[in-house]
Amino acid sequence: MNQSQSGPMRISVIVPVGARQSEAELLYSEYQRPLVRRGATFEFIFVLDGPHPTFEAALERLAARGERFTVVTLTRSFGEATALMVGFEHAAGDLILTLPAYAQINAEEINPLLDKLGEADLVVSYRHPRRGSWAETLRRRMFHGLLGLVTHVRFNDLGCNARAMRRKVLEEIPLYGEQQRFLPVLADRQGFRVRELAVRQCAQDVRRDRTQSYARGILDIFNVFFLVRFTKKPLRFFGMIGVALCSLGALALLYLVFERLALDRSLADRPALMLASLFIVLGVQVFALGLLGELIIFAHAGGIKDYQVDRVIHFPAVASEPPPAHASHAARPVAVS
């Protein structure tokens, strides 16, 4: 059986199963062992991102031997972010542990990940020392360097899928597309406490990263850049572009007017006049788009939360003396930290 009944805390282990996968029986055995030693109650949730008959057949053999877990099969591949959110919808644990469906880190690193949640809301593992060619190392460093440059948040290995988090992280940060890779960045922006933990890389983790995946990742960085920096302030983003375009067009138009008045050059049949006018019109439109975004944000600002409260302490009222008559409606002291 995969559940221990002695521990007070329930851990939900979500394993999204995509194109890359290891042998299910061996993977399940490796992941289960440190959790059993831990003594806390836990559950496994396998989310099959599309049909994976071989992996599903292996899970059926495990179930026939009496193992207990949940299997969710999606009709087709929707991506790892969707698989994680589907698994979370079926999770009952206070703590969420996401693990890859293939050997990426040593299973003995699972408990240190969970232990570090004592000082964080989300713990991100990074493989160290990391094996790979010099070209792969260079691409990884360039990717994470660019991410740190545009988001002002630095991480070492966002490609490592072994992460531990408190339930509230996924409750407040819905994922879609390929955003599961950037969950630590989004969580940091939301005010959650995010920590990194060095883990040992599994010897079987020998996949070569493809240049195409890094190219898609760079595009995703700029998507996250907008989400992190301008989600609640769209005018800052569109306003900068609009003002720049308007300024460029206005300068060009002033120069043309100067030529017409001082140098007596005709404005007829001059493409520069059309281009300057186009810049001004386009700048006004982009600026107006930012204003429209601000109106939308203002209308829905009451439902947007971008902070986290660490603790709330309510001091009990002092009952030894009755309160004076003039203070009968005084508020009880409340401290928030």
C-alpha positions as CSV (number, residue, x, y, z in Angstrom):
1,M,0.0,0.0,0.0
2,N,1.2,3.5,-0.7
3,Q,-0.2,5.3,2.3
4,S,1.1,5.4,5.8
5,Q,-1.5,6.1,8.5
6,S,0.8,7.4,11.2
7,G,1.5,10.9,10.0
8,P,-0.7,14.0,10.5
9,M,0.0,15.7,7.2
10,R,-1.2,14.6,3.8
11,I,1.1,15.0,0.8
12,S,-0.2,14.9,-2.7
13,V,2.3,13.7,-5.3
14,I,1.4,14.8,-8.8
15,V,3.3,13.0,-11.7
16,P,2.4,14.4,-15.2
17,V,3.2,11.7,-17.8
18,G,4.2,13.1,-21.2
19,A,6.3,11.9,-24.1
20,R,9.4,11.3,-21.9
21,Q,8.9,8.6,-19.2
22,S,10.6,5.9,-17.3
23,E,9.4,2.4,-16.4
24,A,6.3,3.0,-14.2
25,E,6.9,0.2,-11.6
26,L,10.5,1.3,-10.9
27,L,9.6,5.0,-10.9
28,Y,6.7,4.4,-8.4
29,S,8.8,2.2,-6.2
30,E,11.6,4.9,-6.1
31,Y,9.3,7.8,-5.3
32,Q,7.3,5.8,-2.7
33,R,10.2,4.7,-0.6
34,P,11.3,8.0,1.0
35,L,7.7,9.0,1.6
36,V,7.0,5.7,3.5
37,R,10.1,6.4,5.7
38,R,8.8,9.9,6.4
39,G,5.7,8.5,8.0
40,A,3.2,11.2,6.7
41,T,0.1,10.2,4.8
42,F,0.4,10.7,1.1
43,E,-1.3,10.0,-2.2
44,F,-0.1,9.6,-5.8
45,I,-1.8,11.1,-8.7
46,F,-0.6,10.2,-12.2
47,V,-1.9,12.5,-15.0
48,L,-1.5,10.9,-18.5
49,D,-1.2,13.8,-20.9
50,G,-2.8,12.0,-23.8
51,P,-2.9,8.3,-24.4
52,H,0.2,6.4,-23.1
53,P,-0.9,2.7,-23.2
54,T,2.4,1.2,-22.0
55,F,2.6,3.4,-18.9
56,E,-1.1,2.9,-18.2
57,A,-0.7,-0.9,-18.5
58,A,2.1,-0.8,-16.0
59,L,0.0,1.3,-13.6
60,E,-2.8,-1.3,-13.9
61,R,-0.3,-4.1,-12.9
62,L,0.6,-2.0,-9.8
63,A,-3.1,-1.6,-9.0
64,A,-3.6,-5.3,-9.4
65,R,-1.0,-5.9,-6.7
66,G,-2.9,-3.7,-4.3
67,E,-1.2,-0.3,-4.7
68,R,-3.5,2.7,-4.3
69,F,-3.2,5.8,-6.5
70,T,-5.3,8.0,-8.8
71,V,-4.9,7.9,-12.6
72,V,-6.3,10.7,-14.7
73,T,-6.1,10.3,-18.5
74,L,-6.5,13.3,-20.8
75,T,-8.0,12.8,-24.3
76,R,-4.9,14.3,-26.0
77,S,-1.7,16.1,-25.1
78,F,-2.5,19.5,-23.6
79,G,0.9,20.2,-22.1
80,E,2.5,19.7,-18.7
81,A,1.0,22.9,-17.2
82,T,-2.5,21.6,-17.9
83,A,-1.6,18.1,-16.6
84,L,-0.4,19.7,-13.3
85,M,-3.5,21.7,-12.9
86,V,-5.7,18.7,-13.6
87,G,-3.7,16.7,-11.0
88,F,-4.1,19.5,-8.5
89,E,-7.9,19.5,-9.0
90,H,-7.9,15.9,-7.7
91,A,-5.3,16.4,-4.9
92,A,-6.4,16.5,-1.3
93,G,-3.0,17.2,0.4
94,D,-1.9,20.2,2.3
95,L,1.5,19.9,0.6
96,I,1.9,19.3,-3.2
97,L,4.9,17.5,-4.5
98,T,5.4,17.5,-8.3
99,L,7.8,14.9,-9.7
100,P,8.7,14.1,-13.4
101,A,7.6,10.8,-15.0
102,Y,11.2,10.0,-15.7
103,A,14.4,9.7,-13.6
104,Q,15.7,13.2,-13.1
105,I,16.8,13.5,-9.5
106,N,17.7,10.9,-6.9
107,A,14.6,9.9,-5.0
108,E,16.4,10.4,-1.7
109,E,16.2,14.1,-2.4
110,I,12.4,14.1,-1.9
111,N,12.4,14.4,1.9
112,P,14.9,17.3,1.9
113,L,12.6,19.1,-0.5
114,L,9.7,18.7,1.8
115,D,11.7,19.6,4.9
116,K,12.7,22.9,3.4
117,L,9.0,23.9,3.2
118,G,9.4,24.9,6.8
119,E,10.9,28.1,5.6
120,A,9.2,28.5,2.2
121,D,6.0,28.2,0.3
122,L,7.7,26.8,-2.8
123,V,10.9,24.9,-3.0
124,V,12.6,24.5,-6.4
125,S,15.2,21.9,-6.9
126,Y,18.2,22.4,-9.1
127,R,20.6,19.6,-10.2
128,H,24.1,20.1,-8.9
129,P,26.6,19.1,-10.2
130,R,24.9,19.2,-13.6
131,R,26.1,16.9,-16.3
132,G,26.1,17.9,-19.9
133,S,28.2,19.2,-22.8
134,W,29.7,22.7,-22.9
135,A,27.1,23.7,-25.5
136,E,24.2,22.6,-23.3
137,T,25.8,24.4,-20.3
138,L,26.2,27.6,-22.3
139,R,22.6,27.5,-23.6
140,R,21.3,27.0,-20.0
141,R,23.3,29.9,-18.6
142,M,22.2,32.2,-21.4
143,F,18.6,31.2,-20.9
144,H,18.6,31.7,-17.1
145,G,20.7,34.9,-17.5
146,L,18.2,36.4,-19.9
147,L,15.4,35.4,-17.5
148,G,17.1,37.1,-14.6
149,L,17.7,40.2,-16.8
150,V,14.1,40.7,-17.8
151,T,12.4,39.5,-14.5
152,H,15.0,40.5,-11.9
153,V,14.6,37.0,-10.4
154,R,17.4,34.5,-10.8
155,F,17.2,30.7,-10.7
156,N,19.6,27.9,-11.6
157,D,17.6,25.2,-13.1
158,L,14.0,25.8,-14.1
159,G,14.1,22.7,-16.2
160,C,14.1,20.5,-13.1
161,N,10.5,19.4,-12.4
162,A,10.9,18.2,-8.8
163,R,9.2,20.8,-6.7
164,A,7.5,21.0,-3.3
165,M,4.9,23.6,-2.5
166,R,2.1,24.5,-0.2
167,R,-1.4,24.1,-1.5
168,K,-2.1,27.8,-1.6
169,V,0.5,28.3,-4.4
170,L,-1.4,26.5,-7.0
171,E,-4.7,27.8,-5.6
172,E,-3.7,31.3,-6.5
173,I,-1.5,30.8,-9.6
174,P,-3.4,29.0,-12.3
175,L,-1.0,27.6,-15.0
176,Y,-1.5,27.3,-18.7
177,G,0.6,26.8,-21.8
178,E,4.2,26.2,-20.8
179,Q,4.1,28.3,-17.6
180,Q,4.9,25.4,-15.3
181,R,8.6,26.0,-16.0
182,F,8.2,29.6,-14.7
183,L,6.0,28.8,-11.7
184,P,8.8,30.0,-9.3
185,V,9.0,33.4,-11.1
186,L,5.2,33.8,-10.9
187,A,5.1,32.7,-7.3
188,D,7.9,35.2,-6.3
189,R,5.9,38.0,-8.1
190,Q,2.8,37.0,-6.1
191,G,4.6,37.4,-2.8
192,F,5.2,33.7,-2.0
193,R,8.5,32.7,-0.3
194,V,10.5,30.8,-2.9
195,R,13.7,28.9,-2.1
196,E,16.1,26.8,-4.2
197,L,17.7,23.5,-3.1
198,A,20.6,21.7,-4.7
199,V,19.9,18.0,-5.4
200,R,21.8,15.2,-6.9
201,Q,21.1,14.5,-10.6
202,C,20.0,11.0,-11.4
203,A,22.5,8.9,-13.4
204,Q,19.7,8.1,-15.9
205,D,19.0,11.8,-16.7
206,V,20.9,11.9,-19.9
207,R,18.5,13.7,-22.2
208,R,20.0,16.2,-24.6
209,D,18.2,19.6,-24.5
210,R,17.2,20.7,-28.0
211,T,17.9,24.1,-29.3
212,Q,14.2,24.3,-30.4
213,S,13.0,24.0,-26.8
214,Y,15.3,26.9,-25.8
215,A,14.0,29.0,-28.6
216,R,10.4,28.4,-27.4
217,G,11.6,29.1,-23.9
218,I,13.0,32.5,-24.9
219,L,9.6,33.5,-26.3
220,D,8.0,32.3,-23.0
221,I,10.4,34.5,-21.0
222,F,8.9,37.6,-22.6
223,N,5.4,36.3,-21.9
224,V,6.4,35.9,-18.3
225,F,8.1,39.3,-18.3
226,F,4.9,41.0,-19.2
227,L,2.9,39.0,-16.6
228,V,5.4,39.8,-13.9
229,R,6.1,43.4,-14.6
230,F,2.9,44.8,-16.2
231,T,-0.1,42.7,-15.3
232,K,-1.5,45.4,-13.0
233,K,0.1,48.3,-14.8
234,P,-0.4,47.8,-18.5
235,L,-0.2,51.6,-19.2
236,R,3.5,51.5,-18.2
237,F,4.2,49.0,-21.0
238,F,2.0,50.3,-23.7
239,G,2.5,53.9,-22.6
240,M,6.3,53.7,-23.0
241,I,5.8,52.3,-26.5
242,G,3.1,54.8,-27.4
243,V,5.1,57.8,-26.1
244,A,8.2,56.6,-27.9
245,L,6.3,56.3,-31.2
246,C,4.6,59.7,-30.8
247,S,7.9,61.4,-29.9
248,L,9.6,59.9,-32.9
249,G,6.8,61.0,-35.2
250,A,6.6,64.5,-33.6
251,L,10.4,65.0,-34.0
252,A,10.2,64.0,-37.7
253,L,7.2,66.2,-38.3
254,L,8.9,69.2,-36.6
255,Y,12.0,68.7,-38.8
256,L,9.8,68.6,-41.9
257,V,8.0,71.8,-40.8
258,F,11.4,73.5,-40.2
259,E,12.5,72.5,-43.7
260,R,9.3,73.9,-45.1
261,L,9.5,77.3,-43.3
262,A,13.3,77.9,-43.1
263,L,14.5,76.1,-46.3
264,D,11.4,76.5,-48.4
265,R,11.3,72.8,-49.3
266,S,8.0,71.5,-50.4
267,L,6.1,68.9,-48.3
268,A,4.4,67.4,-51.3
269,D,5.4,63.9,-52.4
270,R,7.6,63.3,-49.4
271,P,7.3,59.8,-47.8
272,A,8.8,61.2,-44.6
273,L,5.6,63.2,-43.9
274,M,3.5,60.0,-44.2
275,L,5.9,58.1,-42.0
276,A,5.9,60.8,-39.3
277,S,2.1,60.9,-39.3
278,L,1.9,57.1,-39.1
279,F,4.2,57.1,-36.1
280,I,2.0,59.7,-34.3
281,V,-1.2,57.9,-35.1
282,L,0.2,54.5,-34.1
283,G,1.6,55.9,-30.9
284,V,-1.7,57.3,-29.9
285,Q,-3.4,54.0,-30.6
286,V,-0.9,52.0,-28.5
287,F,-1.2,54.6,-25.7
288,A,-5.0,54.3,-25.8
289,L,-4.6,50.5,-25.6
290,G,-2.7,50.9,-22.4
291,L,-5.5,53.2,-21.0
292,L,-8.1,50.6,-21.9
293,G,-6.1,48.0,-20.1
294,E,-5.9,50.2,-17.0
295,L,-9.7,50.6,-17.1
296,I,-10.1,46.8,-17.2
297,I,-7.7,46.4,-14.3
298,F,-9.4,49.1,-12.3
299,A,-12.8,47.5,-12.8
300,H,-11.5,44.1,-11.6
301,A,-8.9,45.2,-9.1
302,G,-11.0,44.0,-6.2
303,G,-10.6,40.4,-7.2
304,I,-6.8,40.6,-7.9
305,K,-4.5,39.7,-5.1
306,D,-0.7,40.1,-5.4
307,Y,0.4,39.8,-1.9
308,Q,0.6,37.1,0.8
309,V,0.0,37.5,4.6
310,D,2.5,35.5,6.7
311,R,0.7,35.6,10.0
312,V,-2.3,37.2,11.7
313,I,-2.2,37.5,15.5
314,H,-5.4,38.3,17.4
315,F,-4.7,39.5,21.0
316,P,-7.4,38.4,23.4
317,A,-9.4,41.1,25.2
318,V,-8.3,41.8,28.8
319,A,-11.1,40.5,31.0
320,S,-9.8,41.4,34.5
321,E,-11.3,44.9,34.5
322,P,-14.5,46.1,32.9
323,P,-13.8,48.7,30.2
324,P,-14.7,52.3,30.9
325,A,-18.1,53.5,29.7
326,H,-16.7,55.8,27.1
327,A,-14.6,53.0,25.6
328,S,-17.4,50.4,25.4
329,H,-17.2,50.4,21.6
330,A,-13.4,50.4,21.3
331,A,-11.9,47.9,18.9
332,R,-10.0,45.0,20.3
333,P,-6.3,45.2,19.6
334,V,-5.3,43.2,16.5
335,A,-1.7,42.7,15.3
336,V,-0.9,41.7,11.8
337,S,2.5,40.6,10.8
